[in-house]
């Protein structure tokens, strides 16, 4: 099954969604949380490997 998992039933131009302020705030919060989580994992892993020697 190499065709992919998404199927469009109509033309791509019939979507009437808009980028609103709540959508932008949600995206910024999600991106910031991901950056903080990744930074935290990196620092914790580096410190943990240093103390195990």
Buried (B, 14 or more C-beta within 10 A) or exposed (E): EEEEEEEEEEEEEEEEEEEEEEEEEEEEEEEEEEEEEEEEEEEEEEEEEEEEE
